[in-house]
Amino acid sequence: MAIPVSFVSDGLRLLGELHLPESPRPWPGLCICHGIPAVSYDPNDTGYRDLAARFATAGFAALIFHFRGAGLSDGDFDILGWSRDLHRALTLLSGNEGVDTSRLYLIGFSGGAAASIHMAARDERVAAVVSCASPARFDELVNGPALNDCLMRWREIGIIRNPMFPSDLDAWVSGFREVAPIAHIAQIAPRPLLLLHGDADEVVPVSHAYELYEAAGEPKQLEIIPDGAHRLRVDERAMSHALDWLRRHSAS
């Protein structure tokens, strides 16, 4: 069963869906966090909805939502704001009467994985994190000429909508440095962490995964997907591994 939901973060209305299992309550809760969009929003793309349905079938109350600037949610893309959005999403999920608040999990993809690591390091409600293709840092996006290219592309695909945004470019760029997972991943311990990364990732080199693994505390696990590309959510090997890992931890 999928229920449309909305919630407010920093005065912005964010939209999503809560997929509920048919299994007996209480359910473990799972926030699924999309990455930085690479193309314009397509309402016919059901990839994350299908993923949420899969986790719900496995017994998780699975929340998907669009971060600020993405999909039909309000606002403009701001990575530090995404971490605050996720905090509010977790509050929404934990407020469902069928959800076991001692079993709240995050699975994030790329930029959504970075926001997940940043937020989990500060929010003890998170019981475990699955990080898929997370960058260790965002230097290649926000340093030098790449920044202007990124801003132009993000305006073209519609995740930055306000022509005057960001009003303070330096502060906005500093948000990427603040969220950089390499600075926060150790704070997830002693909660479990799974790092998934493809060794053929064309966006975030696999070296980022090894760097994050070295910085993380125990318990931690790193799984490198042979010939895996960046979009791990469509890689059956990666998603099967994530689901099995979450099942084990939610049952313990």
C-alpha positions, 0 to 999 in steps of 0.5 A, spaced: 500 500 500 502 506 497 500 513 501 502 519 498 505 524 503 507 531 504 511 534 509 515 541 510 522 542 511 525 550 512 518 552 509 518 548 503 513 543 501 516 536 500 512 530 496 513 523 497 510 516 498 510 511 504 509 504 502 507 500 507 507 492 508 502 487 509 506 483 514 504 484 522 506 490 525 511 493 528 515 494 521 522 497 521 522 503 517 526 505 511 528 512 508 530 511 501 534 517 498 535 519 491 541 522 488 542 528 485 538 528 478 542 528 472 536 529 467 529 533 468 524 530 472 520 524 469 513 522 472 513 516 468 520 514 471 518 509 477 524 506 479 524 509 486 517 507 487 519 500 484 524 500 489 520 502 495 515 497 493 520 491 493 522 493 500 515 494 503 514 487 500 520 485 504 517 487 510 519 495 511 515 501 511 519 504 506 518 512 505 521 515 498 520 523 497 523 528 493 528 532 496 528 540 495 529 542 488 527 535 485 521 532 482 515 536 485 517 538 491 519 546 492 525 549 493 532 549 489 537 544 490 542 545 496 546 539 499 546 542 506 538 543 506 538 535 503 540 533 510 535 537 514 530 535 509 532 528 511 531 529 518 524 531 517 523 525 513 525 521 518 520 524 523 515 523 518 516 516 518 517 515 525 511 518 527 507 512 523 504 508 528 506 502 525 513 503 525 518 501 530 522 507 532 528 502 534 529 500 527 529 506 523 534 505 517 537 509 511 539 507 504 542 513 500 544 513 493 550 518 491 548 525 493 542 522 497 548 517 500 552 523 502 546 527 505 544 520 509 551 519 512 551 527 514 544 526 517 545 519 521 552 522 524 547 527 528 541 523 529 541 517 533 534 515 531 538 512 525 539 504 527 544 503 520 546 506 514 546 503 507 550 508 502 550 506 495 556 510 490 557 516 495 562 521 494 567 522 499 567 529 498 564 534 492 571 537 490 570 536 483 563 539 483 564 545 486 572 547 485 574 551 479 570 551 472 566 545 474 562 549 479 559 554 473 558 547 469 554 544 474 550 550 476 548 551 468 546 544 468 542 544 474 538 550 472 537 546 465 534 540 468 530 544 473 533 542 480 535 550 481 529 554 479 530 561 482 534 565 477 537 568 483 539 562 487 543 561 490 543 568 493 550 567 497 554 563 492 560 562 497 555 559 503 551 555 498 558 552 496 560 551 503 554 546 504 558 541 500 564 542 504 560 541 510 556 535 508 562 531 505 561 524 508 569 523 509 568 528 515 562 525 518 562 517 516 566 515 523 560 518 527 555 513 525 559 507 529 557 503 533 551 503 528 552 498 522 554 501 515 554 498 509 558 501 503 556 499 496 560 501 490 561 499 483 568 498 480 566 501 473 562 507 476 563 513 471 561 518 476 564 517 483 570 513 482 571 507 486 577 510 490 571 514 494 568 508 497 575 505 499 577 512 502 570 512 506 571 505 508 578 506 511 575 512 515 569 509 518 568 506 524 566 498 526 561 495 524 562 496 517 562 492 510 564 494 503 561 491 497 564 492 491 560 490 485 564 488 479 563 492 473 557 496 477 556 503 474 553 509 478 546 507 478 546 502 483 539 502 484 538 498 477 543 493 479 540 487 481 546 485 485 547 491 489 539 491 491 539 484 493 545 485 497 542 491 500 536 488 502 539 482 505 543 486 509 537 490 512 533 484 513 539 481 517 540 487 521 532 489 522 531 482 525 537 482 530 
